[in-house]
Amino acid sequence: MLCIKISTNEGGPDARPDDYIRETRNEYYRFVMQKAKEAGLNHVHKPARFGSGKYMTVAVVKPEHWLGAPDQPVNFDEVKQKLNTFNAFVKNCAADWPALVEAGK
């Protein structure tokens, strides 16, 4: 499973996420899902549960959508291309998010 995560560790290693951090996670989830839709990445989904802790998963991609079918040999060139696509997507999300926060959106 590929996971897109955020860090909630601003309050130190023992800090627990409060409502503000959970809301930020929820906003970032909505942001990531909108960006995925715009990019045509239909395989980016909400995780089964968000959980709470130092690192929170906001979106996931199942292995069959980047690694291939479990009953087929791995096509390493295709996997590399898909991982590069998802890596660029995550970087774009991270780059665009601060601008939205600063703009108050």
Buried (B, 14 or more C-beta within 10 A) or exposed (E): EBEBBBEBBEEEEEEEBEEEBBEBBEBBBEBBBEBBEEBEBEBBEBBEEBEEEBEBBBBBBEEEBBBBEEEEEEEEEEEEEBBEEBEEBBEEBEEEBEEEEEEEE
